[in-house]
Amino acid sequence: MNVMINLLPPAAIRVACLIGLGASAWLAPRACGDDRPNVIVVLADDLGFSDLGCYGSSIPTPNLDALAETGARFSAFYTSARCCPSRASLMTGLHPHQAGIGSFATRQPRKAWGPAYTGHLLPDCVTLAEVLGDAGYSTWMVGKWHMGIPGPIERGFQHYFGYKNYLAYAEDQWDPESYVRLPEDEPAELDVDEDGFYATDVFNDYALEFLKQARSDDRPYFLYLAHSSPHFPVQAPEDSIDRHMDLFRQGWDELREERLAKQKSLELFDESVTLPPLSLVPVDDEEITNGYGGQPNPPWDSLDADRQEDLARRGATFAAMVEHVDRGIGKIVEDLRAHDELDNTLLIFLSDNGACYEWGPFGFDGPSRQGITKLHTGDELARFGQAGTYSAYGSGWANLGNTPLNMYKHFCHEGGIASPLLIHWPAGTEASGDWVHTPAHLMDVMPTVLEATGAVYPDTRDDIDITPVEGVSVLPMIAGEETAQRALAFEHQEARGLRRGKWKLTWGKRQPDEVTWELFDLEIDRSEQNDLSEQYPELTAELTTLWEDWAKRVGAAPFQEPSQAEDADGGNDDSSGQASPESDTTDDGSPRIKNRTITINAQVRSDLPKGVVVAQGGREHGYAVHFDLGRPIFDVRIGGKVTRLSGRQVVIGRIDLTATLDQDEMSLSVLGGENLTAKSPGLIPVDPQDAISIGLDVRTAAGDYEAPHPFVGRVIDVDVSTGKTD
């Protein structure tokens, strides 16, 4: 059995002036030096289309609203329907399938659907951090990665504070042990009070700390602040929740009406737009849809008083998370203003998808899909959103969050893929609170930043041909320039969509009736209520063919039955790691190592290597190849005891090494260097629960070190082969 993980080779550092994309007259002059803009991208998680004040919400977001008043805001900006595909598109300028994350972030590829569903970024794409780093920018990231392994340090970010587990879709906001500062040998600059730790606020504070550090040299900087708020578990300080209770006690019916009225006053929608019926609750298991699967969300007044109070607390907690994100924006803006950087900082704010319905109108409590809905009352309700809780706010509030759009995250209806987008860059644009109605997409962020900074998107990088960028710069759209019409296509786990001009083609998923293509005129029906496919069959057929051609080109393959694909439901990667007896891999894709020989070939590059190259297993059983101050080490752990084979020579630069384990011997060799052998402790007797990790040890330590012990340098390639014994 052989499991290969191909990672992007390290980049040569190219600190040079990379101007030449053709500046428009309305852009600030750009040159190699201080006049290149700094870039800050702030991504919210599961923030709905209408959840900001400047998009109609009653949730107070004064700092984001102020940016909207002096910048540009988009009325038709699109995502890729889900957190990890959207992040892949944002970071690479590609459709998520071209980047390798068409479905969900995983440790190992989903082989049934090809490279588009690999579950981590492919070697032939580049990230914003890599391109800007090559152009001489310092690169900083705070928050949630969620694009598989390798992580942010391996993909171009020079500094990182955020989720310790790169595969995590959510972490406890109150648990400081879930977060890590990288590189490991850099100090944790902030004196964070662990007793008062709240991740959203800590993320904001680390963003400010990173800006402070970025100013210590003359390079412009790129900061990516990827919030996990307001994604479930909905958690926030108690006093912040209390402030929003009266608002959410009004219920989603009244608040939807208020939001649409405000959207009309903001000229986001025309006066002729009417509020659509409550969206359907997606079809799913009855216990997680609260019995409403395939039915509309219930009217607020149909719920009893205890249920209303429970739901008000859920909605208020979500709102508090949005409030804390907005506070952080306010601090960042004030910091930029104090350092005379605000005018020439390209600041982009957006969300990764529409509001999240998971899983029914009453939300859930406990781990996703394993949780149940509780009715919180009394002291339990007062503790809602505090340490030790894990809850979601449900499809009723998500319907409010997407007002007046249809459906939610996961879907390619407008409610799943439409997001707020704010762009603020006074030195480079003449926008002043204007609405931009030209449709745009997450993949447009890369070319927008490139045009603003003069950085060049590469044809090749480290001898790898790079997939050409798909997006276009939105700066001409902000300037009011006429832009060519294009079709924007979408696919995520059965859901499909395509928009060209005013026409929108949508294919639902998990609906009670037979699913077919529907056609909508978004100019008069943004809520997707009036299907025109029978009225315009030729147009429907033309757009369907256009979508199918796109799907084939980017590798999107929703034509299989879900049961034919590995983890087609896009699970949360929370499986136990136990192996199926018929498979050579465990449920999470790790190689099956129980009573098998193991051969590990790895290539890395580092000026002084330190940390984990590859690890599988944990405190009881497993193996790890790692470095300690330049010396390679092979650890095998059986029954909690570690047997170590350690090199004596320090190696640097490009390093090729091989480690083997069989019943009699373990070995460690470096190409052109040492060849070490020792008596084997025996084969590993179980398939460990801790899955394979590359570049760090995600959970408990498989070797004799303190996890996560991330690698300092670049992991280029890892190949793990196992063989059965007689």
N, C-alpha and C positions, 0 to 999 in steps of 0.2 A: 504494500500500500504506500502511496506517495501523496503528500499534501504540499503543494508549492504556493508560496505567497510571494508574488513579485511586487517589489516596492520601487518607487521612483528613485533613481540614482541622485546623489547630491549635486547641487548646482555649483558651478564655478561662480565665485563672487565677481559680479561685473558692476562695479561702482563707476558709472559713467553718465554723462548727459545723454538721454535718449529722447531727443526731441524729433518730431518729424511726422506727426499725424495730421498736420494741417489745421491750424487754429482758425476759428471763425472770428470775425471782427468784434463780436460782442464778448469774447473771452479776454480775461486779463492776460497781459503778456507773460510768457513762460520762458524761463531760461534755466541753465544748469546752476542751481544755487538756491538761495533763500526764497526766491519768489515763486518756486513751485509750491502749490498748495499742500498743506497737511490734509490727511483724509481720515475721517472718522465714520465708521459704519456701525449703527446701532440696530440690532435685530431683536424685536420682541417675539415671544413664543406663544402662539395660539391667541393672539390679539385679534379680535374680530374687525370687520370692515368699518363698523360704526362705533368702535369703543373709545375713540378719542374725541374730545370736545370739538375739535376742528373738523370732524366728520359726523357730528350730530349727537354725541353722547352727553349725558348729564354728569358722567364721572369727571371730576375736575382734573384737567390736564393743562394747566396754564402755561407751562414751559414749552410743551410741544405745540400748543396753540400759537404761542408767540413766534416760534420758528415758522409756522405755516403762514403767519401774517406777513413775514418779510422774505419768505422763500417761495417755493413752488410745491403744490400738492396735486397728486394725480387721482383722477376719478376712476381710471380703468387700468390699474396696475395689477399684474397677475403673478401668482406663485405656482408652485408645483404640487399643491394640495396636501402636503405632509411635511413635517419638520425636516427629516434628513434629506429627501430629494430636493427640497427647496434650498437647503444649505449648500448642497453640492452644486446646484445651478448658480447660486449667488457667488460662490467662491471661484468658479471656473469659467463663467461666461458661456456655458454649454447647457443643452438640455440635460436633465439629471441622468438619463439613460446613457448619454455619451460619456458622462463622468463616472459611471459604474454604479450609481445608486438610484435605479429606477423605482425601487420598492422601499427597502429598509436597510439600515446600517447593520452589518453582521461581521463576525470574525472571519468567516469562510464564504466562498462563493455559493450562490444558489445555482447549481449547475444546470438545472432544468430549463432556465430561461436565458442562459448565455451571459456574456460580459456585461450587458446593460444592468444586470441584477447581481453583480459581484458583491455588493454590500460594503465596499470601501472605494475610495478614489482610485481610478485607474492610473497606470504609469504614464499614459499618453495625454494627460490633461495637466494644466498648470493652475496653481491657485493665485489669487490676488496677492497674497503675501509673497509668493515666490517671484512674481513679476515685479512687484514694487521693491522687494529686497534686491533683486538684480539691478534695478534702476537707482539704487543708492538710498532707499528709504529704510529707516528702522521700522520694525514690524512688531506689533504688540497685540495680544489677544487676551480677553477676559470672558469667562463664561462656559457655555456649552458647545462642545465640538460636534458630536453626533454624526461624524462622517466615517466611522470605522477606524481601523488601524492600518497604516500609521496615523499618528495624531498631529496636532498643530506644530510641534517643534520640527517634526520630520517633513512637514509640508510648508515650510517657509516662515513660520513665526519664530522670531528670535527670543520672545519672552511670552510666558503664559501663566495665568492663574485661572483655575476653573475646575471642572469635573475631573476627578481622579480617574474615573472610568470613561474612556473615550466613547464607549458604546451606549452609555446611559442616555435615556430619553428624558429622565427626570430624577432629581435627587431631593432629599429632605432639606428644605431651606434652613432648618435649625441645626443641622449636623455638620460641624466644621471638619470632621474626619472624612467627609465625602469629597473634599476639595484639595488641590495640590498646587504648589508653586514650582514652575519649571523655567529654566534648567535647575536641576536639583541642587547644584552647588552655589546658586545665587540665593542670597538671604531673603526671607519673607519680610519685606520692608515694613509692612504695616503691623502695628501692635494690635491685633484683633482680639477683642474680649470674647473668648469662647462662650462665656455664659450669656452674652447678649448677641451672639452670632445670628445674623439673618442674611442669607446669601445675596438677595437682591441689593441690599445696602452695601454689603462687602464688595460685590461686583462693581458698584458705582465708585466706592472708595478706591478700589484697585485701579480702576480706569484713571482716576485723578492721580494716583501715585505713578502710574506708568507715564502719564503726560509729563509729570515732573521730571522723571528720569529721562524721557525722550529729549527734553530740552538741554540735557547735559552735553550734547554734541551738536554739530551744525547741520545734521541731516534732517530733511523733512521726515515726518512720521506717518505711519498708518496704524490706526487703532481700530480693532474689531471688537465691539462689546456685544456679545451674544447672550442676552438675558435668557434665563429659564422661566421668568415670569411673563405672563400670568398662566403658564402651563400648570396642570395639576401635578402634584397635590397642591390645592389652593391653601396657602398658608401666609399669614401676615401678622404683625403685631396687633394685639387685642384692641388698643386704642384706635388704630387705623381702621380696623373693621367696624368698630362702633360708629365712626363718623358717617358710614355709608348705609347704615341699617334703615333709616327712615326713607331714603331714596328707594331701596330695593323692596321695602314693604309695599310699595305701590303695585308691584307685580309686573310681569313682562308685557301684558296687554297694553296697559296704560303707558309704560315706558317706550314701547315700540311706536305708539302714536306720537309721543313727544319727540322721539328721535327723528321720525320722518318730517315732522313739522320744522324742526331745527335744520335738517338737511335742506329743506326747501328755502329757508331763510338764508342759508349759506350759499345758495345757488348751486348746490351739488346736484339737486334734482329739480326738474320742472314742476310747476304747480299742478300739472295734470297727473302726476304719479300718485297712485293709490296704494294703500298698505295691503299687501297680499295676505291670504290666510296663513295661519301658523303652519310652518313646515312639517313634513312628515318626520316621525321618529324612524330611523333606519331599521330595517328588518334584521333581527339578531335574536340571540337566546332570550327567552321571555324574562328570565330572572334579572338580566342586566339591562333590559329596556323597560323595566317596571310594568310590563304587560302592554306597552303602547306600540310595540313594533309594527310598522306599516300603517300606523294611525297618526293623525296630527297631534302635536303637543296639546295638552289639555288647556282650556281657558283657565286663567288664574282664579277667577271667582268660583270655579268648580272644586277647588281644593279646600280642605278643612284648615282651621286656624293654625294647628300645630305644624302641618306640612308647609303652610305658607311661611311660618316663622323660621323653620329649618331652611327652606329655600332662600329666604331673604338673607340668612347668615352666609349661605354659600355664595350668593351673588355679591354681597358686601365684601367678602374676603377676596374674591376675584378683583373687585374694584380697588381694594386696598393695594393689591399687588401692582395694578396699573398706576396707582398714585405714586408708589415708591419708584417705579421706573421713571415716571415723569420728574420726580424730585432729582433723580440722578442726572437727567438731561439738564435740569436747571443748574446744578452744580458744575457740570462740564461747560455749559455756555458761559457761566460767570468766570470760570477759570480761564477759558479762552479769551474772554473780553479783558480780563485783568492782565493778560500777557500780550495783548494787542495782536491776537491770532484769529479772532473770530471771523473777520472779513475774508481772510484768505485760507479758511479751512472749509473743505468740501465735506459737509455733514449730511449724512443720509440716514433716515430713519424709516423702518419698514417692519412688517411682520412676516412670519414664514408660511402662514396659511390662514384660512378663515377660522372663526370661532369653533371650538371643539365640543361636539355633541356627546362624547363618551360618558355614559352609554344610553341613558334614557332621561326623561324629564326631571327625575329626582336625583340625578347624579349617582355616584357610588362612593363607598368607603372601603379602603383596603386596596391592595395591589390591583392594577388594571387587569380586567377580565377575570381575576380571581376574587375580586371584592364583591360585596353585597351593599344594597342600599339600606342605610339606617335612618330612623327618624330621631333626630337629636332634640332633646328637650332639657330644660333645667340646667344643671351644672355642666352636663355634657355639651349642651349647645353653647354655653359660655366659653368652653375650652376649644371650640371649633377653630381649626387653623393653627393651633399651637403645637409645640413639640410633641411628637408621638402620634399625631393625627395624619391621615392620608385620605383625602377626599377630592371629588370632582364636583363641578356645579351643574352639569347636566344639559340636556338638549333644549330645554325651555329658555334658559339664559343664553345659550349659544345662538338660538334663533334671534333673540334680542340683539346680541353682539353683531350679527350680520345684517341688521335692518338696512334696507328692505329686501335683501337678497335671499335666494332660495338655497336651502340645505346648508352643509357645514364642511369643515375639514374632512379629508378623505375623498370628497366628491369633487368632480369637475364642473359642477354647477357653480354659479357665481359666488354663492356663499362659502364654497370650499377653496376657491382660488383667488378671489379678489382681496387685496390688502391695501391699507393706507400706505402711501409713499410720500415722504417729505424730503425735499432737497433744499439745502440752505448753503449758499456760497455767494455772498454779496460781491466779492471781487471778480467773480467769473460769470455771474448771470444777472439779468435785470429783472428777475421775478420779484413780485411783491404781493404775495397772497393769491396769485392767480391759480385757477384750476387748469390743469393740463388734461385734456380729454383724449389725446391720442393713446391708444392701447400700448402698454409696455410690459416688460417681463423681468423677473429676477436676473435672467442671463444678461440683461442690458447694463447691470451694475459694472461689470468688468470693463466693457468698452467705454462707459461713461467716465470711470476713473482714469482709464488710459488717456482719453482725450484731455482730461483736466490736468493730468500730471506730465504728459508727454512720454510716459513709459511705453515700451514697445512689446506687443504680444509676440512671442517667439514662434518661428516655424519649427525649430528643433531645440531641444534642451538636453544637454548631456547625451548627445547621440541618439536621442529618441525623437521621432517625428511626432509633433504635437497636433492634436485635433484642432482644426481652425475654429476660432471663436464664432459663436452663433448669434450673439446679441448685437445690438446697435447702441450707440450713444444716445442718451435722452436729452443731452444739452441742446441740440437743435430744436427739440420739441418744446423745451422751456422757453426758448427764444421766439417761438411762434413760427419757425420756419416750416415750410411744407415738407413733409416726409413721405417716402414711398409707402404705400399700403403693403402690409405683409400679413400672412396667416400665422397665428400663434396656436400651437397644438399642445395637448396635455394627455397624460395617461398615468393612472395610479391605481393598481390593484382592482381591475375590472372597470373602473370609472374612466371615461374618455371625454375629450372636449376639443373644440376647435373654434377660434374666432377669426373672422376675416371681415374687416370693416364693421358694419352694424350687425352682421349675421353671426349667430352662435349656434354651433352644433354640439349637442350634449347627449352623452350616453350614461345613464345612471348605473347604480349597482345596488344589489340587495334590496330591491323593491318588490312589493307584493305581486305586481303584474309582470307580464313579459316585458323585458327590457329591449327597447329599440332606440334608434337615433331620433332625437327631437330637434326641431329647428325653431329658433327664436330671433325676433327682431329686437335687439337690445336698445335700439334708439327709442322705442316706445314701450319696451317690455323688459326692463333690466331684471325684473324679478322672475323671469322665465315661467310665466303662467299660461301663455297662449302658444301651443305647439302649431307651427305652420308647415310641418313636413308634408302633409297631404296636399296642402294648397300649393306648395312649391316643390314637387317631386324631383324635377331636374336639378334644381339648385341643391337640394338635399343629397342627391346622388353625386353631384360634382364635389361638394365639400367632403362627403364620405370618402371618395377616392383620394382627395387631397390628404385627408387624415391618414388613410391607410398607407399612402406613399411615404408620408413622414414617419409613421411607425416602423416601417421596414427600414428606412434610412438610418434611424437612430437606434434600432434594435429593440424597440418596444414590442412586447409579445403577449398581449392580453387574450390571445385566441385559444389558449389551453384552458381546460377545466382547472380550477384551483387545486384539486386533488392531485393533478399531474405535476405540480410544481413544488419544489422544496419550500416549505414555510410560506406558501402563497398568501396566507393571511397577514404576512408581515409582522409576525409576533415580536414581542418586546425583548427577545434574546435573554429571557429569564429562565431558560430551561436548565435542568439540573446537570446536564452534561453526561448523563448515563448513556452508555452505548447500546444500540440495538444489536442483537446477536447476528443479524443478517448484514450489517454494515461495517465498513472499515473506518467509519467516522462516527463520532458521538452525535447526539441530537443538535449540538451547537456547532458542528463542523470540525471539531478538533480531531486529530488523528487518534485512532484507537490504539492504546499502548499496553493494555493489559497482557502480561506474559509475552511481549513481543520485543524483538531487537529494535534498536532505535539508531538511526543515522541522521545527523544534523549537519547540513552544509549551510554556511552563512557568509555573507560578504558585508562588511561595514567600512565606514571611513570616519576617522576622528583624529584630531591633533593629540589627544590623550584620552583614549576610550575608557569609559566608566559607565557601569549600569547594565541592565538586562538587554540582551539581544533577543532571546526567545525563552519563554518559560511556559510550562504546562503542569498544572497541579498546584498543591498548596502545602499546608503545614504537616500533612500526613504522608502523602505520596506525590512524586513528580520529578521533574528534571528542569534544569535551567542552564543556559550558556550565558555568561555575563563577564564583565571586566571589572577589575579593581586597579585603578591608577595605571592603566596600560597593560595589565597582565590578564590574559584570558583564563577563564575558569569554567569547568564543567562540574556541576553539582547534580547528584542523584539522591533523592530523598525516598526512603522506604521505612514505613512505620515511624515516621517522625525523625529518623536519624539521617543525617546528611553524610554522604561519601563524596569527597572533593578531589578533583584532579586540577592542579593549578600550574599555569606556566610560570617560569622564572624570568623570562625576558620581557621587557617592555616593548610593545609593538605599536606603531602609529601609522597614520595615513590610510591607504587602502589595505584592508586585511581580509584574507580568505582563510576560513578555518573549518575544520571538520571535527565533530565529536561523535563517538559511537558507544553503544552499550549493548553487550550480549551477556549470556549466562556466565562467562568466564572472565571477561576483560572489559574494561572501559578505557577509551583512548581520547586524546585531544591533540590535534596537530594544526599547525599554522603553515600555510604555503610558504616555502622558502625559509621556514624557521623551525621551531621545536616540534618534536614528535614524542608525546608522553603516553605511557600506558600504566595501568594499575589493575589490581585484582578487582573484579566486579562485585558489588554487593548483591548481585542477582537481578533478575528482571522485575520491573515494577508490577506488583501483583493485582492492581485494580486500574480501571479507567477513572482518573480523579475527577472530582466535580468542578474544580477550577479549570476553565477552558484555556486553550492556548492563547498567549499574549505575545505580541511583537513590540519590541522597543521599550517595554516596561512590564512589570508583573502586576496585573490589575487588582487581584484580590489578595489572598494570603500568600506568603513567600514560599515558592517551591525550592529555592536555594537558601544558603546561609547568609541572608542580608535582610534588610528591612524594606518591605514592599512600600511603594511601587518601584523604587530604584530605577528610574528611567534612564535610558541610554543617552550619553552625552556624545553627540556626533550624529551620523546618519546610518540607519540600517538600510542597506541596499536590497538585499535578497535573503530569503530564508527558505530552505527546502528540508522538510522533515519526512523521512522515509521509515516505515516500520515493516517488519517481517515476522511471519509466524515461525515458531520453532517446532521441531519434530516432537 
